[in-house]
Amino acid sequence: FGGSARPTESADKQIVGGKGLGLQVMSKIGVDVPPGFTLTTPLCQVYQRDNDLPAEVWNGVREHVERIEKDMDKKFGSRDNPLLFSCRSGAASKFSFFCSFHSVILFTIC
């Protein structure tokens, strides 16, 4: 969502969570939303089962980070021009990343 991301045609709250849905809807109607991306509830279920995410998901995360780096003219991990992310947990079901802090740890090691 936001930045140069393609608008989502429709999003399901059970899949992207309430915060993810809100950001996608705001972006779609033209609100200036900072660029970002959502890890879906099914991915949370995969992580809880396997204690990891598939390689193709990590590749997708890297692609989204690169897109956002270009949109924001910043670099993730840079000391001089850092790109900062806010990681939120809050899927609309019991299958959410169980802790936002854990989500931050997962994201920063990718």
C-alpha positions in Angstrom: 0.0 0.0 0.0 1.0 3.6 -0.5 3.9 5.0 -2.5 4.4 3.2 -5.8 2.4 0.1 -4.8 -0.4 -1.1 -7.0 -3.8 -0.5 -5.4 -5.5 -3.6 -4.0 -8.8 -4.3 -5.6 -10.4 -5.8 -2.5 -9.0 -6.8 0.9 -10.4 -9.2 3.4 -10.1 -8.1 7.1 -9.7 -11.8 8.0 -6.7 -12.0 5.7 -4.9 -8.7 6.1 -6.2 -7.7 9.6 -7.9 -4.5 10.6 -4.8 -2.2 10.5 -3.8 -3.6 7.1 -7.3 -3.2 5.7 -7.5 0.4 7.0 -4.2 1.3 5.4 -5.1 -0.3 2.1 -8.6 1.4 2.0 -7.1 4.8 2.9 -4.4 4.4 0.2 -7.1 3.4 -2.4 -9.2 6.5 -1.7 -6.2 8.8 -2.1 -5.1 9.5 1.5 -1.4 10.0 1.6 -0.4 6.8 3.3 3.3 6.1 3.8 4.4 3.0 1.7 4.3 -0.4 3.3 3.1 -3.9 3.0 1.2 -6.5 5.0 2.1 -10.0 5.9 -1.3 -11.9 5.8 -3.0 -14.0 8.5 -2.3 -17.2 6.6 1.4 -16.4 6.7 1.2 -15.9 10.4 -0.3 -19.4 10.6 2.6 -20.8 8.5 5.1 -19.1 10.9 3.4 -20.4 14.0 3.5 -23.9 12.5 7.0 -23.9 11.0 8.8 -21.2 13.1 9.8 -19.6 9.8 8.4 -18.4 6.5 9.0 -19.9 3.1 12.0 -18.5 1.1 9.6 -17.0 -1.5 7.9 -15.0 1.2 11.3 -13.6 2.4 12.1 -12.8 -1.2 8.8 -10.9 -1.5 9.6 -9.0 1.7 13.0 -8.0 0.3 11.3 -6.8 -3.0 8.8 -4.7 -1.0 11.6 -3.2 1.1 13.5 -2.3 -2.1 10.3 -0.7 -3.5 9.9 1.3 -0.3 13.6 2.3 -0.3 13.1 3.8 -3.7 9.8 5.5 -2.8 11.3 7.1 0.3 14.8 7.7 -1.0 16.2 5.9 2.1 18.0 2.7 2.8 17.0 0.0 5.3 20.0 -0.6 7.6 21.8 2.7 6.6 23.4 4.7 9.4 23.3 7.9 7.3 19.9 7.8 5.7 17.9 5.0 7.5 14.6 3.7 6.4 12.5 2.9 9.5 9.5 0.5 9.6 6.7 0.2 12.1 5.7 -3.5 12.5 2.3 -4.0 13.8 0.5 -7.2 14.8 -3.2 -7.3 14.8 -4.9 -9.8 12.4 -8.6 -10.1 12.9 -8.3 -13.6 14.2 -6.4 -15.6 16.7 -3.8 -16.3 14.0 -1.8 -13.1 14.3 1.9 -12.8 14.9 1.7 -13.2 18.7 3.8 -10.3 19.6 4.6 -7.1 17.7 8.1 -7.1 19.2 8.7 -10.6 17.8 7.5 -9.3 14.4 10.1 -6.6 14.6 12.8 -9.1 15.4 11.8 -11.3 12.5 11.8 -8.3 10.1 15.1 -6.9 11.1 17.0 -10.1 10.6 15.8 -10.7 7.0 
